[in-house]
């Protein structure tokens, strides 16, 4: 679950680590700010990606939720 601060800053920069995992380096409100910062990070080396993260809704629980999960 994302915090309030994460929700108001949906543009995230992730560092792609050699182990295959990703590490969130910074978050921004605007894509242009994230793109500018990632260009600076890339000059220093490493693999960085900009991603839009928003809080997704989860299906309701109960009988209807069980039926949805059973069909998948």
KOLGU-4560 file (N, C-alpha, C; in nm, 3 decimals, padded with zeros to 5 digits):
<recs>
<n_xx: 00.085 n_yy: -00.118 n_zz: 00.000 ca_xx: 00.000 ca_yy: 00.000 ca_zz: 00.000 c_xx: 00.089 c_yy: 00.124 c_zz: 00.000 mol: A seq: 1 type: UNK>
<n_xx: 00.057 n_yy: 00.215 n_zz: -00.086 ca_xx: 00.134 ca_yy: 00.338 ca_zz: -00.097 c_xx: 00.094 c_yy: 00.437 c_zz: 00.012 mol: A seq: 2 type: UNK>
<n_xx: 00.191 n_yy: 00.515 n_zz: 00.057 ca_xx: 00.162 ca_yy: 00.618 ca_zz: 00.155 c_xx: 00.105 c_yy: 00.741 c_zz: 00.084 mol: A seq: 3 type: UNK>
<n_xx: 00.057 n_yy: 00.836 n_zz: 00.160 ca_xx: 00.004 ca_yy: 00.959 ca_zz: 00.103 c_xx: 00.112 c_yy: 01.031 c_zz: 00.021 mol: A seq: 4 type: UNK>
<n_xx: 00.234 n_yy: 01.035 n_zz: 00.073 ca_xx: 00.344 ca_yy: 01.101 ca_zz: 00.002 c_xx: 00.372 c_yy: 01.034 c_zz: -00.132 mol: A seq: 5 type: UNK>
<n_xx: 00.362 n_yy: 00.901 n_zz: -00.136 ca_xx: 00.381 ca_yy: 00.828 ca_zz: -00.262 c_xx: 00.269 c_yy: 00.859 c_zz: -00.360 mol: A seq: 6 type: UNK>
<n_xx: 00.147 n_yy: 00.874 n_zz: -00.309 ca_xx: 00.033 ca_yy: 00.900 ca_zz: -00.396 c_xx: 00.039 c_yy: 01.038 c_zz: -00.462 mol: A seq: 7 type: UNK>
<n_xx: 00.095 n_yy: 01.136 n_zz: -00.393 ca_xx: 00.103 ca_yy: 01.269 ca_zz: -00.454 c_xx: 00.228 c_yy: 01.284 c_zz: -00.541 mol: A seq: 8 type: UNK>
<n_xx: 00.314 n_yy: 01.185 n_zz: -00.538 ca_xx: 00.434 ca_yy: 01.183 ca_zz: -00.623 c_xx: 00.437 c_yy: 01.050 c_zz: -00.700 mol: A seq: 9 type: UNK>
<n_xx: 00.354 n_yy: 01.037 n_zz: -00.803 ca_xx: 00.341 ca_yy: 00.908 ca_zz: -00.870 c_xx: 00.457 c_yy: 00.871 c_zz: -00.963 mol: A seq: 10 type: UNK>
<n_xx: 00.539 n_yy: 00.967 n_zz: -01.004 ca_xx: 00.650 ca_yy: 00.936 ca_zz: -01.094 c_xx: 00.771 c_yy: 00.895 c_zz: -01.013 mol: A seq: 11 type: UNK>
<n_xx: 00.815 n_yy: 00.772 n_zz: -01.031 ca_xx: 00.924 ca_yy: 00.716 ca_zz: -00.952 c_xx: 01.043 c_yy: 00.682 c_zz: -01.042 mol: A seq: 12 type: UNK>
<n_xx: 01.162 n_yy: 00.696 n_zz: -00.988 ca_xx: 01.284 ca_yy: 00.653 ca_zz: -01.056 c_xx: 01.334 c_yy: 00.529 c_zz: -00.984 mol: A seq: 13 type: UNK>
<n_xx: 01.351 n_yy: 00.422 n_zz: -01.062 ca_xx: 01.401 ca_yy: 00.297 ca_zz: -01.007 c_xx: 01.538 c_yy: 00.268 c_zz: -01.063 mol: A seq: 14 type: UNK>
<n_xx: 01.627 n_yy: 00.221 n_zz: -00.975 ca_xx: 01.758 ca_yy: 00.173 ca_zz: -01.019 c_xx: 01.746 c_yy: 00.023 c_zz: -01.040 mol: A seq: 15 type: UNK>
<n_xx: 01.786 n_yy: -00.023 n_zz: -01.158 ca_xx: 01.783 ca_yy: -00.166 ca_zz: -01.189 c_xx: 01.915 c_yy: -00.226 c_zz: -01.143 mol: A seq: 16 type: UNK>
<n_xx: 01.909 n_yy: -00.310 n_zz: -01.041 ca_xx: 02.029 ca_yy: -00.367 ca_zz: -00.982 c_xx: 02.069 c_yy: -00.496 c_zz: -01.054 mol: A seq: 17 type: UNK>
<n_xx: 02.197 n_yy: -00.532 n_zz: -01.051 ca_xx: 02.244 ca_yy: -00.654 ca_zz: -01.118 c_xx: 02.176 c_yy: -00.781 c_zz: -01.066 mol: A seq: 18 type: UNK>
<n_xx: 02.129 n_yy: -00.778 n_zz: -00.944 ca_xx: 02.064 ca_yy: -00.897 ca_zz: -00.887 c_xx: 01.925 c_yy: -00.919 c_zz: -00.945 mol: A seq: 19 type: UNK>
<n_xx: 01.876 n_yy: -00.822 n_zz: -01.024 ca_xx: 01.743 ca_yy: -00.835 ca_zz: -01.083 c_xx: 01.636 c_yy: -00.760 c_zz: -01.006 mol: A seq: 20 type: UNK>
<n_xx: 01.671 n_yy: -00.707 n_zz: -00.890 ca_xx: 01.573 ca_yy: -00.632 ca_zz: -00.812 c_xx: 01.579 c_yy: -00.484 c_zz: -00.851 mol: A seq: 21 type: UNK>
<n_xx: 01.478 n_yy: -00.410 n_zz: -00.811 ca_xx: 01.469 ca_yy: -00.266 ca_zz: -00.839 c_xx: 01.463 c_yy: -00.190 c_zz: -00.709 mol: A seq: 22 type: UNK>
<n_xx: 01.526 n_yy: -00.073 n_zz: -00.708 ca_xx: 01.530 ca_yy: 00.012 ca_zz: -00.589 c_xx: 01.477 c_yy: 00.150 c_zz: -00.626 mol: A seq: 23 type: UNK>
<n_xx: 01.376 n_yy: 00.198 n_zz: -00.553 ca_xx: 01.320 ca_yy: 00.330 ca_zz: -00.579 c_xx: 01.415 c_yy: 00.436 c_zz: -00.525 mol: A seq: 24 type: UNK>
<n_xx: 01.467 n_yy: 00.518 n_zz: -00.615 ca_xx: 01.566 ca_yy: 00.620 ca_zz: -00.580 c_xx: 01.499 c_yy: 00.750 c_zz: -00.539 mol: A seq: 25 type: UNK>
<n_xx: 01.397 n_yy: 00.792 n_zz: -00.615 ca_xx: 01.331 ca_yy: 00.920 ca_zz: -00.588 c_xx: 01.191 c_yy: 00.918 c_zz: -00.648 mol: A seq: 26 type: UNK>
<n_xx: 01.104 n_yy: 01.010 n_zz: -00.600 ca_xx: 00.967 ca_yy: 01.023 ca_zz: -00.650 c_xx: 00.940 c_yy: 01.169 c_zz: -00.682 mol: A seq: 27 type: UNK>
<n_xx: 00.856 n_yy: 01.193 n_zz: -00.784 ca_xx: 00.827 ca_yy: 01.329 ca_zz: -00.830 c_xx: 00.679 c_yy: 01.343 c_zz: -00.864 mol: A seq: 28 type: UNK>
<n_xx: 00.631 n_yy: 01.467 n_zz: -00.858 ca_xx: 00.493 ca_yy: 01.497 ca_zz: -00.896 c_xx: 00.479 c_yy: 01.502 c_zz: -01.048 mol: A seq: 29 type: UNK>
<n_xx: 00.582 n_yy: 01.553 n_zz: -01.116 ca_xx: 00.574 ca_yy: 01.573 ca_zz: -01.261 c_xx: 00.674 c_yy: 01.483 c_zz: -01.334 mol: A seq: 30 type: UNK>
<n_xx: 00.631 n_yy: 01.431 n_zz: -01.449 ca_xx: 00.716 ca_yy: 01.345 ca_zz: -01.530 c_xx: 00.841 c_yy: 01.420 c_zz: -01.575 mol: A seq: 31 type: UNK>
<n_xx: 00.826 n_yy: 01.546 n_zz: -01.611 ca_xx: 00.941 ca_yy: 01.622 ca_zz: -01.661 c_xx: 01.050 c_yy: 01.634 c_zz: -01.554 mol: A seq: 32 type: UNK>
<n_xx: 01.010 n_yy: 01.647 n_zz: -01.428 ca_xx: 01.109 ca_yy: 01.652 ca_zz: -01.319 c_xx: 01.182 c_yy: 01.519 c_zz: -01.305 mol: A seq: 33 type: UNK>
<n_xx: 01.107 n_yy: 01.410 n_zz: -01.316 ca_xx: 01.167 ca_yy: 01.278 ca_zz: -01.306 c_xx: 01.264 c_yy: 01.253 c_zz: -01.422 mol: A seq: 34 type: UNK>
<n_xx: 01.225 n_yy: 01.293 n_zz: -01.544 ca_xx: 01.312 ca_yy: 01.275 ca_zz: -01.660 c_xx: 01.441 c_yy: 01.355 c_zz: -01.646 mol: A seq: 35 type: UNK>
<n_xx: 01.431 n_yy: 01.477 n_zz: -01.595 ca_xx: 01.550 ca_yy: 01.560 ca_zz: -01.577 c_xx: 01.645 c_yy: 01.499 c_zz: -01.475 mol: A seq: 36 type: UNK>
<n_xx: 01.589 n_yy: 01.447 n_zz: -01.366 ca_xx: 01.673 ca_yy: 01.389 ca_zz: -01.261 c_xx: 01.737 c_yy: 01.257 c_zz: -01.307 mol: A seq: 37 type: UNK>
<n_xx: 01.660 n_yy: 01.177 n_zz: -01.381 ca_xx: 01.715 ca_yy: 01.049 ca_zz: -01.426 c_xx: 01.828 c_yy: 01.070 c_zz: -01.526 mol: A seq: 38 type: UNK>
<n_xx: 01.821 n_yy: 01.177 n_zz: -01.604 ca_xx: 01.931 ca_yy: 01.204 ca_zz: -01.697 c_xx: 02.060 c_yy: 01.236 c_zz: -01.622 mol: A seq: 39 type: UNK>
<n_xx: 02.049 n_yy: 01.302 n_zz: -01.509 ca_xx: 02.166 ca_yy: 01.329 ca_zz: -01.425 c_xx: 02.221 c_yy: 01.200 c_zz: -01.365 mol: A seq: 40 type: UNK>
<n_xx: 02.131 n_yy: 01.114 n_zz: -01.317 ca_xx: 02.174 ca_yy: 00.987 ca_zz: -01.259 c_xx: 02.244 c_yy: 00.898 c_zz: -01.362 mol: A seq: 41 type: UNK>
<n_xx: 02.193 n_yy: 00.898 n_zz: -01.483 ca_xx: 02.251 ca_yy: 00.812 ca_zz: -01.587 c_xx: 02.391 c_yy: 00.856 c_zz: -01.627 mol: A seq: 42 type: UNK>
<n_xx: 02.423 n_yy: 00.983 n_zz: -01.610 ca_xx: 02.559 ca_yy: 01.031 ca_zz: -01.639 c_xx: 02.662 c_yy: 00.966 c_zz: -01.548 mol: A seq: 43 type: UNK>
<n_xx: 02.620 n_yy: 00.937 n_zz: -01.426 ca_xx: 02.710 ca_yy: 00.876 ca_zz: -01.327 c_xx: 02.725 c_yy: 00.725 c_zz: -01.349 mol: A seq: 44 type: UNK>
<n_xx: 02.643 n_yy: 00.667 n_zz: -01.433 ca_xx: 02.648 ca_yy: 00.523 ca_zz: -01.458 c_xx: 02.533 c_yy: 00.451 c_zz: -01.389 mol: A seq: 45 type: UNK>
<n_xx: 02.506 n_yy: 00.333 n_zz: -01.434 ca_xx: 02.396 ca_yy: 00.256 ca_zz: -01.378 c_xx: 02.275 c_yy: 00.260 c_zz: -01.469 mol: A seq: 46 type: UNK>
<n_xx: 02.182 n_yy: 00.173 n_zz: -01.442 ca_xx: 02.059 ca_yy: 00.165 ca_zz: -01.521 c_xx: 01.944 c_yy: 00.217 c_zz: -01.436 mol: A seq: 47 type: UNK>
<n_xx: 01.878 n_yy: 00.321 n_zz: -01.485 ca_xx: 01.767 ca_yy: 00.383 ca_zz: -01.414 c_xx: 01.648 c_yy: 00.393 c_zz: -01.509 mol: A seq: 48 type: UNK>
<n_xx: 01.529 n_yy: 00.373 n_zz: -01.454 ca_xx: 01.406 ca_yy: 00.382 ca_zz: -01.532 c_xx: 01.304 c_yy: 00.469 c_zz: -01.459 mol: A seq: 49 type: UNK>
<n_xx: 01.226 n_yy: 00.544 n_zz: -01.536 ca_xx: 01.117 ca_yy: 00.624 ca_zz: -01.481 c_xx: 00.988 c_yy: 00.544 c_zz: -01.497 mol: A seq: 50 type: UNK>
<n_xx: 00.909 n_yy: 00.537 n_zz: -01.392 ca_xx: 00.783 ca_yy: 00.463 ca_zz: -01.396 c_xx: 00.673 c_yy: 00.542 c_zz: -01.327 mol: A seq: 51 type: UNK>
<n_xx: 00.552 n_yy: 00.526 n_zz: -01.376 ca_xx: 00.435 ca_yy: 00.587 ca_zz: -01.313 c_xx: 00.373 c_yy: 00.483 c_zz: -01.222 mol: A seq: 52 type: UNK>
<n_xx: 00.367 n_yy: 00.513 n_zz: -01.094 ca_xx: 00.308 ca_yy: 00.422 ca_zz: -00.997 c_xx: 00.186 c_yy: 00.487 c_zz: -00.935 mol: A seq: 53 type: UNK>
<n_xx: 00.076 n_yy: 00.420 n_zz: -00.943 ca_xx: -00.045 ca_yy: 00.469 ca_zz: -00.877 c_xx: -00.102 c_yy: 00.356 c_zz: -00.794 mol: A seq: 54 type: UNK>
<n_xx: -00.179 n_yy: 00.392 n_zz: -00.695 ca_xx: -00.237 ca_yy: 00.290 ca_zz: -00.607 c_xx: -00.349 c_yy: 00.222 c_zz: -00.683 mol: A seq: 55 type: UNK>
<n_xx: -00.337 n_yy: 00.092 n_zz: -00.696 ca_xx: -00.441 ca_yy: 00.018 ca_zz: -00.767 c_xx: -00.549 c_yy: -00.024 c_zz: -00.669 mol: A seq: 56 type: UNK>
<n_xx: -00.668 n_yy: -00.040 n_zz: -00.721 ca_xx: -00.778 ca_yy: -00.084 ca_zz: -00.636 c_xx: -00.775 c_yy: -00.235 c_zz: -00.626 mol: A seq: 57 type: UNK>
<n_xx: -00.809 n_yy: -00.286 n_zz: -00.512 ca_xx: -00.813 ca_yy: -00.430 ca_zz: -00.492 c_xx: -00.957 c_yy: -00.478 c_zz: -00.503 mol: A seq: 58 type: UNK>
<n_xx: -00.977 n_yy: -00.600 n_zz: -00.553 ca_xx: -01.114 ca_yy: -00.650 ca_zz: -00.564 c_xx: -01.178 c_yy: -00.667 c_zz: -00.428 mol: A seq: 59 type: UNK>
<n_xx: -01.308 n_yy: -00.659 n_zz: -00.425 ca_xx: -01.379 ca_yy: -00.674 ca_zz: -00.299 c_xx: -01.369 c_yy: -00.818 c_zz: -00.253 mol: A seq: 60 type: UNK>
<n_xx: -01.376 n_yy: -00.837 n_zz: -00.123 ca_xx: -01.372 ca_yy: -00.972 ca_zz: -00.068 c_xx: -01.514 c_yy: -01.022 c_zz: -00.049 mol: A seq: 61 type: UNK>
<n_xx: -01.525 n_yy: -01.147 n_zz: -00.019 ca_xx: -01.657 ca_yy: -01.206 ca_zz: -00.002 c_xx: -01.692 c_yy: -01.296 c_zz: -00.119 mol: A seq: 62 type: UNK>
<n_xx: -01.819 n_yy: -01.330 n_zz: -00.130 ca_xx: -01.861 ca_yy: -01.424 ca_zz: -00.233 c_xx: -01.831 c_yy: -01.373 c_zz: -00.373 mol: A seq: 63 type: UNK>
<n_xx: -01.857 n_yy: -01.246 n_zz: -00.399 ca_xx: -01.830 ca_yy: -01.192 ca_zz: -00.531 c_xx: -01.680 c_yy: -01.194 c_zz: -00.559 mol: A seq: 64 type: UNK>
<n_xx: -01.600 n_yy: -01.157 n_zz: -00.461 ca_xx: -01.454 ca_yy: -01.159 ca_zz: -00.477 c_xx: -01.403 c_yy: -01.300 c_zz: -00.501 mol: A seq: 65 type: UNK>
<n_xx: -01.461 n_yy: -01.399 n_zz: -00.431 ca_xx: -01.420 ca_yy: -01.537 ca_zz: -00.452 c_xx: -01.454 c_yy: -01.582 c_zz: -00.592 mol: A seq: 66 type: UNK>
<n_xx: -01.568 n_yy: -01.541 n_zz: -00.645 ca_xx: -01.607 ca_yy: -01.579 ca_zz: -00.780 c_xx: -01.512 c_yy: -01.518 c_zz: -00.883 mol: A seq: 67 type: UNK>
<n_xx: -01.470 n_yy: -01.395 n_zz: -00.860 ca_xx: -01.377 ca_yy: -01.330 ca_zz: -00.952 c_xx: -01.244 c_yy: -01.404 c_zz: -00.952 mol: A seq: 68 type: UNK>
<n_xx: -01.194 n_yy: -01.441 n_zz: -00.836 ca_xx: -01.068 ca_yy: -01.511 ca_zz: -00.828 c_xx: -01.077 c_yy: -01.651 c_zz: -00.888 mol: A seq: 69 type: UNK>
<n_xx: -01.191 n_yy: -01.717 n_zz: -00.876 ca_xx: -01.206 ca_yy: -01.851 ca_zz: -00.929 c_xx: -01.202 c_yy: -01.852 c_zz: -01.081 mol: A seq: 70 type: UNK>
<n_xx: -01.252 n_yy: -01.745 n_zz: -01.144 ca_xx: -01.252 ca_yy: -01.738 ca_zz: -01.291 c_xx: -01.113 c_yy: -01.714 c_zz: -01.345 mol: A seq: 71 type: UNK>
<n_xx: -01.026 n_yy: -01.650 n_zz: -01.268 ca_xx: -00.890 ca_yy: -01.619 ca_zz: -01.318 c_xx: -00.806 c_yy: -01.737 c_zz: -01.318 mol: A seq: 72 type: UNK>
</recs>
